Amino acid sequence: MLLPEHFTKPDDLGLPRPDVIVLQLEIPIPTVMQILRTAKAAGIDVLLNPAPAVELEDEAYQAVTHLSMSLTYSNSIFCFWKESALRKEPD
């Protein structure tokens, strides 16, 4: 099983260091988040295919340099973002 602690250092992402990491959401979300943090800190590009569609923390998208998704998933992700934005609006 892929665990977050397996990806805490840039060298954990592969040697030699990759130019880009391709991720999708079929691995545990805490692991995805750790890979994104480590890749961002190391300056490694990340291509994310957010499938299956789940709500992610805003932090996740700040680390993504390339986003690839189908129309169905883009609609799902848009709904997650819209709901998140509405929850953050002041009264």
N, C-alpha and C positions, 0 to 999 in steps of 0.2 A: 504494500500500500504506500502511496506517495503521501508523505507527511510534511507539514510546514518546516519542521526542523531539518529536513533534508536539503533545504534551499536557502540557507541564511547567509551564505557568502557567495560572491560572484563566481568563484571557481566551482561552486556546487551546480552552476547552470551549464557546465560543460567545459572541457578543455580540448582544443583551444577554445577561447571564449567565442560564443556565437555572435554573428552580426545581428541576428533576429531570432526571437523565440516565437513559436506558433502555439497558441493556447486555445483550448475550448473548455467548456464548463462541465465536462464529464468526469473530471477529477474533483476531489473535495474542495469546496470553495475556500476554506482556510489555507489550503495549499496553493490555490490559484493566487490568493491575495499575497502570500509570502513570496511567490515567484515574481509577481508584479513589483513588489517593494524592492526586492533584490536586483531585478533587472533595471529598474529606474535608477537606483543608486549607482549601478555599474555603467549606466549610459547605454544599455542594450535595448534596441528596438523590440517592441512586442506587437505581434499581429494577433488580435483576439477575435475569435469566432464565438460570440456569446450564445452558444447552443449547448445544451438546452437552455432556453430563456429563463433566467432567474434574476431577481433583483440583486444588484451588487452595490456595495458602498461607493460613494462618489470617488473615493480614493482610487478605486480600481481604474476608472476611466482616465485619471490623470497620468497613469503610467502606460497607457495604451497609445502607441504611435500609429497603428493601422487597425482598422475595424472592418471586418468582413462578415456580412450576414445576408440571409435570404429576406425576401419581402415579409414573410410571415414573422420571422424573428425581429425584424426592424419594427414592425407594428407592436409587438410585445414589449420590446425595450422602450419604445416611445411611451407606451402606457405606464411603465414603471417610472420613467423619468418625470412624466407629467404628474403622477400621484405623489412622487417625492417632492417635486417643486410645490405642489399645492399644500402639502403638510408643512413646508418651511415658510409659507407666506404669513406675514404678521396679520393679526385680526384687525 
